[in-house]
Structures are given as structure tokens and as C-alpha cells.
């Protein structure tokens, strides 16, 4: 079990668009004392630098998770915003039984794609037997149907879903 500092701040959830007070777990700096902070507070740590730290939270409105970026400037917590470049842990929908080719070894594997409300990308999970971590660029386009573009030259996979882009 890891330790973290707790930052209470107002955030807009990228998954449901609700703006509310949230508690963000901060996994950077000195976390052993599990201190509580707010935006504007001095972040207690031995580094005298500016950073973008990783935070993690769950929206109290929709109960879905997301990552946050915590900006510390001159040791002061400057601002916090959702990290839309990092997929949450909990998915909203998935596409199963896709066959993909591993870009590292060329083996064929079964994959599933996890989709997240409010995000224009997803996560690919495979059963690649060579244990390579497969990174596949994909773009999710929302509308009445969802299109998943695995590669620019290949026809998109299209399916019906209730996942919405916020």
C-alpha cells in the first residue's frame, strides 16, 4: 500500500463534466506523513523546483476515476487539472475479441480495447504470448456509433455504445 498526500480542490470531472470539490491523492514528494493541502499551500518536500506531479481521484458525482496534474511552482501548489493524456483505471465500455499483430515480434494476439467517457483515446489490453507490452495508437470518434481507428490505413472498427464524449 502506498502513501500519498491529500489535496482538496475544486475540479471538473472529465467523465461527467460535474464541477465539485474533490480529494486528489498526490503521489510525489514527501508522502510519509500523508499531509493535507489546498491550492495555494506550500508543498512540504526537500526539492526546490517546479514540477507537474501526478494525482489520482474519484469524482463524487459519477463515482468514476481519473488522473490529475498538480502544478507546483516555487514549492507552492499553483493549480490542478484533469490529465487527459492518461487513461483512467476503470473503463466505461470495451470492445472484445479483436485480433492484432504485435508490433515488436509479429505474433498475433487477441485484444480488447477499453473506452472512457470524456476521452478521445482508449487502452489496448492483449494476450500477446511473448509478454511484450503492446502500445497501439488509436483514436476514438464519438457519434451515434463509435469508430476506433487502430491505424491510419485500416478501416475503423465501428460499434454501437452508450459511451459519450463530454
N, C-alpha and C positions, 0 to 999 in steps of 0.2 A: 504494500500500500504506500502510495507516495504522499508527501506533504505538499501543501500549497498555501499561498496567501489568498485572502478573500477580498475582492474588490466589489463594492456595491455601487452600481451606477445605472443610469437610465440608458437603455439600448432599444433599438428596433430589431425585432426578430426577422431574419431574412426568410424564414419559412412561413410565417403567418402575417407579417407586417404589423404586428402589435408593438406599440412602444410602451414600455413599462420598466419599473425598477427590477434589476436582475443582479444576481450574485455570480461574479466571474471568478473561477479558480485560476490563479496565476502560478504557473509552474516555473518561474525564473527567479533568480536572485536568492536571497536567504529565506528559505521556506520553513525552516525547522521550528520556528515559534508560531507559525500559522497566524500571522498578523492580519488585521482587518484594515482596509483602505477605502478611500473615495478619490474621485478625480480631484486633482489639486494637491493631494498629500505628497510629502516626501517619501519616496520608496527607500526603505532601510536595507542597504546592501553595501558590500565593500567596493563595488565598481563605481568609478566616477566617469560615467559615459552615458551616451544616449543610445537607447535600444528600442526595438519593436519586440515585445515579449509575447509569448503565446498564452492565451487564456481559453477557457472552456466553460460553457454554461448551458443551462436548460431553460427555455422560455417558460415562465409560469402560466402563460395563457394557453399555449398549444401543447406544452409538455414535450417539445422536441428539442434536440440538442444542436449546438453549433459552436464553432471555434471563434475566437475574437482576437484582435490585435490590440495590445496595450502599448501605447506610446509613452515612453519615459524620456523626458528631456531635462538635462541638468538635474537628474535624480528626482524630478517631480513628475507625477502621473499627469500627463498632458491631456490625453483623450483615449477613448476606447471605441472600437468599431468592429462590426462583424467581419470575419475573414472569409471572403467569398472565393478565395483561391484554394481552400482546404475543405474537402468533403466531410460532413458530419459522420458520426459513427452509425447512427440509426437511420435506416433508409425509409423512404415513403412508398416506393414501388420497386419492382425488379423485373427484369426480362431474363428468362432462364433458357438453358439448353442451346446456347449459341456455340458454334464451332469456330474457334480462332486458331491461327498459326502463331506459335511463339516466335517473336522477332529475334530472339537470341539463339535458339537451337533449331528452329524449324519444325518442332514437333507439333502435332495437332492436339488441341485440348478443348474440353467443354468449359464454357464460361457462363457467368451470369453478370448482368450489369445492374448496379444499384443506382436508383434515381432519387433525387432530393428536391422537395418543393423549394422554389426560390433560387435554385442553382441551375446554371446552363451547362453543367458537366455531371458526370457520374463516376462511379468506381467500378473497375472490372475485377472480378474475382474468378480465378481459374483453377483447374485441377492439373496444371502442367506437371507431368511426371518428372521432369528434370529439376523441379523446385526453383526455377527462375521466377523472380518477381516480374510479372508481366505488366508493363506500362503501355497502355493503348490510349492514344489521343481520341477523344470522342467529343462530339458537340451534340447537345440535346436541344431540339427545336420544339417548342410547345405550340399547341393549337388544338383543334378538335381531336387530332391524333398527335402522337409524339413521334418524332423522327430522331433516330440515333445514327449519327454519321461516324463510323469507325475509322474510315479512311476517306480521303477526298475523292478517289477514283471509283469507289464502290457504292452501289445503290444503298440508300439508307434503310435501316430496319424500321418499319412503321408499325405502331400498335395503338390500340385504344387504352386510355388510362384516365384516372381522375386526378393525376398529379398536375398541378398548375404552376405556371411561372408567376412569381409575385412581381 
